Amino acid sequence: MTDRNADGLDTMDRAIGARVRARRRSLNMSQSDLAEKLGVSFQQVQKYERGANRISGSTLVAAAQALQTSVSWLVGEDGGSAAPPDEAFAALMTPGAMEMLEAFSAVRRPRARQALLALAREMGKE
C-alpha cells in the first residue's frame, strides 16, 4: 500500500517531484527544456514535479541525466549530505516557496535576512 498525504498524492512521488523541480531550478532550466529532453510535454513535467503523476523508471533515468545528477539523489537514496531532508523538499512544493527562497538569498544584509525570517515566522503563527 502506498503512503498518501492529505491531497491524495503519493508521498514518494511528491518527494521525487520536489527533487526534480529543485534540481531543474538550480540549473536554471525551464520545464519546457526538461520536457524536450524527456520527450514529454511541459504539462507532464508539471505533473511529475507536483507528484500528480508517477515517473517511470526509464524516465527517471533520463531525468537524472538531463539534470546532471543521479537517480539515487532524485529518489533520496544518495545518503550524502548534498540532499536536504524530505521536509525541506515538501516545503519547497508550497506555491511561491522557491521564489521566496531566491528572494531571501538575494538579501545581502544579515540583519535584513533576520528581520524577514522573524516576519515569516510571526505570519506563520496566524
BABA-587165 format. One record per residue: residue number from 1; x, y negated, z negated of N, C-alpha, C in turn; residue in three letters; chain. Coordinates in steps of 0.05 Angstrom, whole numbers. Layout:
REM BABA-587165
+-----+--------+--------+--------+--------+--------+--------+--------+--------+--------+---------+--------+
! num !    npx !    npy !    npz !   capx !   capy !   capz !    cpx !    cpy !    cpz ! residuo ! cadena !
+-----+--------+--------+--------+--------+--------+--------+--------+--------+--------+---------+--------+
! NUM !      X !      Y !      Z !      X !      Y !      Z !      X !      Y !      Z !     ALA !      A !
...
+-----+--------+--------+--------+--------+--------+--------+--------+--------+--------+---------+--------+
//
This chain:
REM BABA-587165
+-----+--------+--------+--------+--------+--------+--------+--------+--------+--------+---------+--------+
! num !    npx !    npy !    npz !   capx !   capy !   capz !    cpx !    cpy !    cpz ! residuo ! cadena !
+-----+--------+--------+--------+--------+--------+--------+--------+--------+--------+---------+--------+
!   1 !     17 !     24 !      0 !      0 !      0 !      0 !     18 !    -25 !      0 !     MET !      A !
!   2 !     10 !    -45 !     15 !     26 !    -69 !     17 !     18 !    -89 !     -5 !     THR !      A !
!   3 !     36 !   -106 !    -12 !     32 !   -126 !    -32 !     22 !   -152 !    -18 !     ASP !      A !
!   4 !     -3 !   -160 !    -24 !    -14 !   -183 !    -11 !    -18 !   -205 !    -32 !     ARG !      A !
!   5 !    -15 !   -230 !    -23 !    -18 !   -252 !    -41 !    -47 !   -263 !    -39 !     ASN !      A !
!   6 !    -52 !   -286 !    -51 !    -79 !   -297 !    -53 !    -91 !   -303 !    -25 !     ALA !      A !
!   7 !    -75 !   -310 !     -6 !    -86 !   -316 !     21 !    -88 !   -292 !     39 !     ASP !      A !
!   8 !    -82 !   -268 !     27 !    -86 !   -243 !     42 !    -62 !   -235 !     60 !     GLY !      A !
!   9 !    -40 !   -251 !     59 !    -17 !   -245 !     75 !      2 !   -227 !     59 !     LEU !      A !
!  10 !     16 !   -209 !     74 !     35 !   -191 !     62 !     58 !   -207 !     51 !     ASP !      A !
!  11 !     66 !   -202 !     26 !     87 !   -217 !     13 !    114 !   -214 !     27 !     THR !      A !
!  12 !    120 !   -190 !     36 !    146 !   -186 !     51 !    145 !   -201 !     78 !     MET !      A !
!  13 !    123 !   -200 !     92 !    121 !   -214 !    118 !    125 !   -244 !    114 !     ASP !      A !
!  14 !    114 !   -254 !     92 !    117 !   -283 !     87 !    146 !   -290 !     80 !     ARG !      A !
!  15 !    159 !   -272 !     64 !    187 !   -277 !     56 !    205 !   -276 !     81 !     ALA !      A !
!  16 !    201 !   -257 !     98 !    217 !   -255 !    123 !    212 !   -280 !    140 !     ILE !      A !
!  17 !    186 !   -287 !    143 !    179 !   -311 !    159 !    192 !   -336 !    148 !     GLY !      A !
!  18 !    193 !   -338 !    122 !    205 !   -362 !    110 !    235 !   -363 !    115 !     ALA !      A !
!  19 !    248 !   -340 !    115 !    276 !   -339 !    121 !    281 !   -346 !    150 !     ARG !      A !
!  20 !    264 !   -336 !    168 !    266 !   -343 !    196 !    264 !   -373 !    200 !     VAL !      A !
!  21 !    244 !   -384 !    187 !    239 !   -413 !    190 !    263 !   -429 !    179 !     ARG !      A !
!  22 !    272 !   -422 !    155 !    294 !   -436 !    143 !    319 !   -435 !    160 !     ALA !      A !
!  23 !    325 !   -412 !    170 !    349 !   -409 !    187 !    346 !   -424 !    213 !     ARG !      A !
!  24 !    323 !   -422 !    226 !    318 !   -436 !    251 !    321 !   -466 !    247 !     ARG !      A !
!  25 !    310 !   -476 !    225 !    312 !   -505 !    219 !    340 !   -514 !    213 !     ARG !      A !
!  26 !    355 !   -496 !    199 !    383 !   -503 !    193 !    400 !   -505 !    218 !     SER !      A !
!  27 !    392 !   -491 !    239 !    406 !   -492 !    265 !    394 !   -514 !    283 !     LEU !      A !
!  28 !    375 !   -529 !    273 !    361 !   -550 !    289 !    350 !   -538 !    315 !     ASN !      A !
!  29 !    338 !   -514 !    312 !    326 !   -500 !    335 !    296 !   -504 !    333 !     MET !      A !
!  30 !    283 !   -510 !    355 !    254 !   -512 !    355 !    241 !   -485 !    356 !     SER !      A !
!  31 !    215 !   -484 !    349 !    200 !   -459 !    352 !    200 !   -450 !    381 !     GLN !      A !
!  32 !    198 !   -469 !    399 !    197 !   -462 !    428 !    224 !   -450 !    437 !     SER !      A !
!  33 !    246 !   -460 !    426 !    272 !   -449 !    433 !    274 !   -420 !    423 !     ASP !      A !
!  34 !    266 !   -415 !    398 !    267 !   -388 !    388 !    248 !   -370 !    403 !     LEU !      A !
!  35 !    224 !   -380 !    409 !    205 !   -364 !    424 !    216 !   -355 !    451 !     ALA !      A !
!  36 !    229 !   -373 !    464 !    241 !   -367 !    490 !    262 !   -344 !    487 !     GLU !      A !
!  37 !    278 !   -346 !    466 !    299 !   -326 !    462 !    286 !   -299 !    454 !     LYS !      A !
!  38 !    263 !   -299 !    442 !    249 !   -274 !    434 !    230 !   -264 !    455 !     LEU !      A !
!  39 !    224 !   -280 !    475 !    205 !   -272 !    496 !    176 !   -272 !    486 !     GLY !      A !
!  40 !    170 !   -291 !    468 !    143 !   -294 !    458 !    135 !   -323 !    460 !     VAL !      A !
!  41 !    110 !   -329 !    454 !    101 !   -357 !    454 !    109 !   -371 !    428 !     SER !      A !
!  42 !    110 !   -398 !    429 !    117 !   -412 !    404 !     95 !   -408 !    383 !     PHE !      A !
!  43 !     70 !   -403 !    392 !     49 !   -397 !    372 !     55 !   -371 !    357 !     GLN !      A !
!  44 !     67 !   -352 !    372 !     74 !   -327 !    359 !     96 !   -331 !    338 !     GLN !      A !
!  45 !    115 !   -348 !    344 !    136 !   -355 !    325 !    123 !   -368 !    300 !     VAL !      A !
!  46 !    104 !   -386 !    305 !     90 !   -398 !    282 !     77 !   -377 !    264 !     GLN !      A !
!  47 !     64 !   -357 !    277 !     52 !   -335 !    261 !     72 !   -319 !    246 !     LYS !      A !
!  48 !     95 !   -313 !    259 !    117 !   -299 !    245 !    126 !   -315 !    221 !     TYR !      A !
!  49 !    130 !   -340 !    225 !    141 !   -357 !    203 !    121 !   -360 !    180 !     GLU !      A !
!  50 !     96 !   -359 !    185 !     75 !   -361 !    164 !     71 !   -334 !    151 !     ARG !      A !
!  51 !     80 !   -312 !    164 !     75 !   -286 !    154 !     48 !   -275 !    162 !     GLY !      A !
!  52 !     35 !   -289 !    180 !      8 !   -280 !    190 !     11 !   -256 !    208 !     ALA !      A !
!  53 !     33 !   -254 !    223 !     39 !   -231 !    240 !     65 !   -218 !    231 !     ASN !      A !
!  54 !     65 !   -192 !    231 !     89 !   -177 !    224 !    109 !   -177 !    247 !     ARG !      A !
!  55 !    135 !   -180 !    241 !    156 !   -179 !    262 !    164 !   -150 !    266 !     ILE !      A !
!  56 !    163 !   -141 !    290 !    172 !   -113 !    296 !    202 !   -111 !    292 !     SER !      A !
!  57 !    211 !    -86 !    290 !    240 !    -82 !    286 !    257 !    -93 !    308 !     GLY !      A !
!  58 !    249 !    -88 !    333 !    265 !    -98 !    356 !    264 !   -129 !    357 !     SER !      A !
!  59 !    242 !   -141 !    350 !    240 !   -170 !    350 !    257 !   -181 !    327 !     THR !      A !
!  60 !    257 !   -167 !    304 !    273 !   -176 !    282 !    303 !   -176 !    289 !     LEU !      A !
!  61 !    312 !   -155 !    303 !    340 !   -154 !    312 !    346 !   -177 !    331 !     VAL !      A !
!  62 !    327 !   -182 !    350 !    331 !   -204 !    369 !    331 !   -231 !    354 !     ALA !      A !
!  63 !    314 !   -234 !    334 !    313 !   -259 !    319 !    339 !   -263 !    304 !     ALA !      A !
!  64 !    350 !   -242 !    292 !    375 !   -245 !    277 !    397 !   -254 !    296 !     ALA !      A !
!  65 !    398 !   -242 !    320 !    418 !   -250 !    340 !    414 !   -280 !    348 !     GLN !      A !
!  66 !    389 !   -287 !    354 !    383 !   -314 !    362 !    390 !   -334 !    341 !     ALA !      A !
!  67 !    386 !   -326 !    316 !    390 !   -344 !    293 !    418 !   -341 !    281 !     LEU !      A !
!  68 !    435 !   -326 !    294 !    463 !   -323 !    286 !    466 !   -314 !    257 !     GLN !      A !
!  69 !    450 !   -294 !    250 !    451 !   -283 !    223 !    447 !   -253 !    225 !     THR !      A !
!  70 !    444 !   -240 !    203 !    439 !   -211 !    203 !    411 !   -204 !    196 !     SER !      A !
!  71 !    402 !   -180 !    205 !    376 !   -170 !    198 !    374 !   -168 !    167 !     VAL !      A !
!  72 !    395 !   -159 !    155 !    394 !   -155 !    126 !    390 !   -182 !    112 !     SER !      A !
!  73 !    401 !   -204 !    122 !    395 !   -230 !    110 !    366 !   -238 !    114 !     TRP !      A !
!  74 !    356 !   -233 !    138 !    328 !   -241 !    143 !    308 !   -225 !    126 !     LEU !      A !
!  75 !    315 !   -200 !    119 !    296 !   -185 !    102 !    303 !   -187 !     73 !     VAL !      A !
!  76 !    324 !   -202 !     65 !    330 !   -206 !     38 !    346 !   -184 !     25 !     GLY !      A !
!  77 !    359 !   -168 !     41 !    375 !   -145 !     31 !    405 !   -150 !     32 !     GLU !      A !
!  78 !    412 !   -175 !     38 !    440 !   -182 !     41 !    456 !   -178 !     15 !     ASP !      A !
!  79 !    444 !   -185 !     -7 !    457 !   -182 !    -32 !    478 !   -204 !    -38 !     GLY !      A !
!  80 !    484 !   -220 !    -18 !    503 !   -241 !    -21 !    491 !   -265 !    -34 !     GLY !      A !
!  81 !    507 !   -284 !    -42 !    497 !   -308 !    -55 !    486 !   -329 !    -35 !     SER !      A !
!  82 !    489 !   -323 !     -9 !    481 !   -343 !     11 !    450 !   -344 !     13 !     ALA !      A !
!  83 !    436 !   -323 !      5 !    407 !   -323 !      7 !    395 !   -332 !    -19 !     ALA !      A !
!  84 !    379 !   -354 !    -18 !    366 !   -363 !    -42 !    344 !   -343 !    -51 !     PRO !      A !
!  85 !    335 !   -344 !    -75 !    315 !   -325 !    -84 !    289 !   -328 !    -69 !     PRO !      A !
!  86 !    273 !   -307 !    -69 !    247 !   -307 !    -55 !    229 !   -330 !    -63 !     ASP !      A !
!  87 !    231 !   -338 !    -88 !    214 !   -360 !    -98 !    220 !   -386 !    -83 !     GLU !      A !
!  88 !    245 !   -390 !    -77 !    253 !   -414 !    -62 !    242 !   -413 !    -34 !     ALA !      A !
!  89 !    243 !   -390 !    -21 !    231 !   -388 !      6 !    201 !   -391 !      5 !     PHE !      A !
!  90 !    189 !   -380 !    -15 !    160 !   -383 !    -18 !    152 !   -412 !    -21 !     ALA !      A !
!  91 !    168 !   -427 !    -37 !    163 !   -456 !    -40 !    167 !   -471 !    -14 !     ALA !      A !
!  92 !    186 !   -462 !      2 !    191 !   -476 !     28 !    168 !   -471 !     48 !     LEU !      A !
!  93 !    151 !   -452 !     43 !    128 !   -446 !     60 !    106 !   -467 !     56 !     MET !      A !
!  94 !    107 !   -483 !     35 !     88 !   -504 !     30 !     90 !   -525 !     52 !     THR !      A !
!  95 !     68 !   -532 !     64 !     69 !   -553 !     85 !     83 !   -578 !     75 !     PRO !      A !
!  96 !    103 !   -588 !     89 !    117 !   -612 !     82 !    142 !   -607 !     65 !     GLY !      A !
!  97 !    146 !   -582 !     55 !    168 !   -577 !     37 !    195 !   -581 !     50 !     ALA !      A !
!  98 !    198 !   -571 !     74 !    224 !   -574 !     88 !    229 !   -604 !     94 !     MET !      A !
!  99 !    209 !   -618 !    102 !    212 !   -647 !    107 !    220 !   -662 !     81 !     GLU !      A !
! 100 !    207 !   -654 !     59 !    213 !   -666 !     33 !    242 !   -660 !     26 !     MET !      A !
! 101 !    251 !   -636 !     30 !    278 !   -628 !     23 !    298 !   -643 !     40 !     LEU !      A !
! 102 !    292 !   -646 !     66 !    310 !   -661 !     84 !    312 !   -690 !     76 !     GLU !      A !
! 103 !    289 !   -702 !     68 !    289 !   -730 !     60 !    305 !   -733 !     33 !     ALA !      A !
! 104 !    300 !   -714 !     15 !    314 !   -715 !    -11 !    344 !   -713 !     -7 !     PHE !      A !
! 105 !    353 !   -695 !     11 !    381 !   -691 !     17 !    394 !   -716 !     28 !     SER !      A !
! 106 !    378 !   -733 !     42 !    389 !   -757 !     54 !    393 !   -779 !     34 !     ALA !      A !
! 107 !    381 !   -777 !     10 !    385 !   -797 !    -11 !    413 !   -794 !    -22 !     VAL !      A !
! 108 !    429 !   -815 !    -20 !    457 !   -814 !    -28 !    462 !   -820 !    -58 !     ARG !      A !
! 109 !    445 !   -836 !    -70 !    450 !   -844 !    -98 !    439 !   -823 !   -117 !     ARG !      A !
! 110 !    455 !   -813 !   -135 !    446 !   -792 !   -154 !    423 !   -802 !   -171 !     PRO !      A !
! 111 !    423 !   -827 !   -180 !    402 !   -837 !   -197 !    375 !   -838 !   -182 !     ARG !      A !
! 112 !    377 !   -844 !   -156 !    352 !   -845 !   -140 !    341 !   -817 !   -136 !     ALA !      A !
! 113 !    359 !   -797 !   -132 !    351 !   -769 !   -130 !    338 !   -760 !   -156 !     ARG !      A !
! 114 !    349 !   -767 !   -179 !    338 !   -760 !   -204 !    310 !   -772 !   -208 !     GLN !      A !
! 115 !    307 !   -797 !   -199 !    281 !   -811 !   -202 !    260 !   -797 !   -184 !     ALA !      A !
! 116 !    268 !   -789 !   -160 !    249 !   -775 !   -142 !    241 !   -748 !   -154 !     LEU !      A !
! 117 !    261 !   -734 !   -165 !    255 !   -708 !   -178 !    236 !   -711 !   -201 !     LEU !      A !
! 118 !    241 !   -731 !   -218 !    223 !   -737 !   -241 !    195 !   -743 !   -231 !     ALA !      A !
! 119 !    193 !   -759 !   -210 !    167 !   -766 !   -199 !    152 !   -741 !   -189 !     LEU !      A !
! 120 !    166 !   -724 !   -174 !    154 !   -700 !   -164 !    145 !   -681 !   -186 !     ALA !      A !
! 121 !    161 !   -679 !   -207 !    154 !   -661 !   -229 !    129 !   -672 !   -243 !     ARG !      A !
! 122 !    128 !   -698 !   -247 !    105 !   -711 !   -260 !     80 !   -707 !   -243 !     GLU !      A !
! 123 !     82 !   -711 !   -217 !     59 !   -707 !   -200 !     50 !   -678 !   -199 !     MET !      A !
! 124 !     69 !   -659 !   -203 !     62 !   -631 !   -203 !     46 !   -623 !   -227 !     GLY !      A !
! 125 !     47 !   -639 !   -249 !     33 !   -632 !   -273 !      3 !   -637 !   -270 !     LYS !      A !
! 126 !     -5 !   -653 !   -250 !    -33 !   -660 !   -247 !    -50 !   -637 !   -238 !     GLU !      A !
+-----+--------+--------+--------+--------+--------+--------+--------+--------+--------+---------+--------+
//
